[in-house]
């Protein structure tokens, strides 16, 4: 369905960062712009889990070591 273009280290970083940003979203309810944390965290987590990044596809980046 989606082209795999996110490699191992990139994937782990996206998943960890996504979880951290989503946790910050819930941990900081008084922060006025916390929805940005939740949105960026969700995008990072989803792209890490699915191993596909639409932005990478647009700019031609591929960090995945699999054959193209």
DRENDO-1510 file (C-alpha; in Angstrom, 1 decimal, always signed):
<recs>
REC; n; res; u; v; w
REC; 1; UNK; +0.0; +0.0; +0.0 .
REC; 2; UNK; +2.6; +2.5; +1.1 .
REC; 3; UNK; +6.2; +2.6; -0.1 .
REC; 4; UNK; +8.6; +1.6; +2.7 .
REC; 5; UNK; +11.1; +4.5; +3.0 .
REC; 6; UNK; +11.9; +4.7; +6.8 .
REC; 7; UNK; +14.8; +2.6; +8.0 .
REC; 8; UNK; +15.6; +1.0; +11.3 .
REC; 9; UNK; +17.3; +3.8; +13.3 .
REC; 10; UNK; +14.9; +6.4; +11.8 .
REC; 11; UNK; +12.0; +4.2; +12.7 .
REC; 12; UNK; +13.0; +3.8; +16.4 .
REC; 13; UNK; +13.7; +7.5; +16.7 .
REC; 14; UNK; +10.2; +8.4; +15.3 .
REC; 15; UNK; +8.4; +5.9; +17.6 .
REC; 16; UNK; +10.3; +7.0; +20.7 .
REC; 17; UNK; +9.8; +10.7; +19.9 .
REC; 18; UNK; +6.2; +10.2; +19.0 .
REC; 19; UNK; +5.4; +8.5; +22.3 .
REC; 20; UNK; +7.3; +11.2; +24.2 .
REC; 21; UNK; +5.4; +14.0; +22.5 .
REC; 22; UNK; +2.1; +12.3; +23.0 .
REC; 23; UNK; +2.9; +11.8; +26.7 .
REC; 24; UNK; +3.9; +15.5; +26.9 .
REC; 25; UNK; +0.5; +16.4; +25.4 .
REC; 26; UNK; -1.3; +14.6; +28.3 .
REC; 27; UNK; +1.2; +15.7; +31.0 .
REC; 28; UNK; +1.1; +19.4; +30.2 .
REC; 29; UNK; -2.6; +20.3; +30.2 .
REC; 30; UNK; -1.9; +24.0; +31.0 .
REC; 31; UNK; +0.2; +24.5; +27.9 .
REC; 32; UNK; -1.7; +26.6; +25.4 .
REC; 33; UNK; -0.2; +25.1; +22.3 .
REC; 34; UNK; +0.0; +21.5; +23.5 .
REC; 35; UNK; -2.1; +20.3; +20.6 .
REC; 36; UNK; +1.0; +20.8; +18.4 .
REC; 37; UNK; +2.8; +18.3; +20.6 .
REC; 38; UNK; +0.0; +15.8; +20.2 .
REC; 39; UNK; -0.2; +16.3; +16.4 .
REC; 40; UNK; +3.5; +16.1; +15.8 .
REC; 41; UNK; +3.8; +13.1; +18.1 .
REC; 42; UNK; +0.9; +11.3; +16.3 .
REC; 43; UNK; +2.5; +11.9; +12.9 .
REC; 44; UNK; +5.9; +10.7; +14.1 .
REC; 45; UNK; +4.4; +7.6; +15.7 .
REC; 46; UNK; +2.3; +6.7; +12.7 .
REC; 47; UNK; +5.1; +7.1; +10.2 .
REC; 48; UNK; +7.4; +5.1; +12.4 .
REC; 49; UNK; +4.9; +2.2; +12.8 .
REC; 50; UNK; +4.0; +2.1; +9.1 .
REC; 51; UNK; +7.6; +2.6; +8.0 .
REC; 52; UNK; +6.4; +5.1; +5.4 .
REC; 53; UNK; +6.8; +8.9; +5.4 .
REC; 54; UNK; +4.9; +10.9; +2.7 .
REC; 55; UNK; +7.3; +13.8; +3.1 .
REC; 56; UNK; +10.3; +11.5; +2.3 .
REC; 57; UNK; +8.4; +10.3; -0.8 .
REC; 58; UNK; +7.9; +13.9; -2.0 .
REC; 59; UNK; +11.6; +14.9; -1.5 .
REC; 60; UNK; +13.0; +11.5; -2.6 .
REC; 61; UNK; +14.6; +10.4; +0.7 .
REC; 62; UNK; +14.9; +6.7; +1.6 .
REC; 63; UNK; +16.5; +5.6; +4.8 .
REC; 64; UNK; +15.4; +2.0; +4.4 .
REC; 65; UNK; +18.1; -0.5; +3.5 .
REC; 66; UNK; +15.7; -2.7; +1.6 .
REC; 67; UNK; +16.0; -3.0; -2.2 .
REC; 68; UNK; +14.2; -0.4; -4.1 .
</recs>
